[in-house]
Amino acid sequence: MIHLNAIPLDYEPRRKIISKLSMQNTWNDVFVLMTEFDTAFLCGALKTFRPKKILEVGVAAGGSTAIILQTLEEIGEAYEMHSVDLNPNFLFEGYTDRPVGFVTTYAKEKFFGKMSGTHKFHIGKILPQIIDEIGSGIDFVIIDTVHRLPGEVLDFIAALPYLADNAVVVLHDVSLHQSEAAEENATGVLFGAVTAEKFLSFQPDEYLFRYPNIAAFKVNEQTAANIENVFLSLILRWNYFPDEQIKIYRQHYRRFYSDALVEIFQDAIDMNAYNFATAQNK
Ligand SMILES: C[S@@+](CC[C@H](N)C(=O)[O-])C[C@H]1O[C@@H](n2cnc3c(N)ncnc32)[C@H](O)[C@@H]1O
């Protein structure tokens, strides 16, 4: 089932926290890599579903993380949030000396005071390397990492066994392949392939397209039952080959998924490895 415009947009948490942060003279808009519409949808989803255990994968400067924390603080209930990022430093040119999440760290120190929940960074690791420490019962996930296949698809498959019933997953950049490079399609592919209740809200006129660049789905008993469709989406041609990481994902999948699904995953690896190797030799 798809729900259009069912998530109330909430622009306020971003305005509140970013107005404080942007008074610092070193502020740059790239510290939040989501549009105002995107964060309004994300904050609206948080206020609608009121999660207790939140997982964010892909932090960058941490402006969006600070907006999420502001929203959770406005809800005012106890929560546990975990933010995972592979890279120790913010990758944006001109800021590569700053640690990932530096904006969140600053906001926590200067503005949040005593918080109603906890927030922890897990930096320098991919999700399968840290998810046992985070543990199960995750009821809200935000995935915003590579945008290119296999990218976010790998992390959703890794996270699914740790999700609570009816967990909500927010995907960023679900239409980036339309507004930017065609290969930026990983979350769009995942959003299409997954079996779940889906939530989309249309963007206002000032945006290029009505179809949004952020979307959410709510897992149900059909999500795990039909997970083969997500595995099969990895048969598409990959846009990068995560050589070292792929073994870690495969080992992780072996713990939770059938031999048949791991074999399909192996075929996706083999075909893409072949194509990358032959492309390099041309
Ligand atoms: C687009 S940025 C995240 C933007 C952030 N969500 C925001 O709204 O400002 C992508 C981040 O994902 C991280 N990343 C890339 N691959 C990753 C992976 N496999 N696991 C975790 N983080 C990853 C990068 O280091 C980068 O900081």
The ligand as an ORCA input file, in Angstrom:
! r2SCAN-3c Opt
* xyz 0 1
  C      25.306     12.012      1.788
  S      26.315     11.941      3.187
  C      25.179     11.912      4.523
  C      24.447     13.205      4.644
  C      23.688     13.401      5.935
  N      22.701     12.373      6.122
  C      23.025     14.766      5.890
  O      21.809     14.819      5.645
  O      23.714     15.776      6.063
  C      26.896     10.322      3.118
  C      27.734      9.871      4.303
  O      27.731      8.447      4.278
  C      29.002      7.976      4.649
  N      29.123      6.617      4.106
  C      29.444      6.217      2.865
  N      29.375      4.885      2.753
  C      28.979      4.420      3.962
  C      28.720      3.128      4.485
  N      28.833      2.035      3.740
  N      28.347      3.040      5.778
  C      28.232      4.132      6.563
  N      28.460      5.387      6.115
  C      28.822      5.524      4.841
  C      29.980      9.005      4.100
  O      31.176      8.991      4.840
  C      29.186     10.297      4.260
  O      29.537     10.938      5.473
*
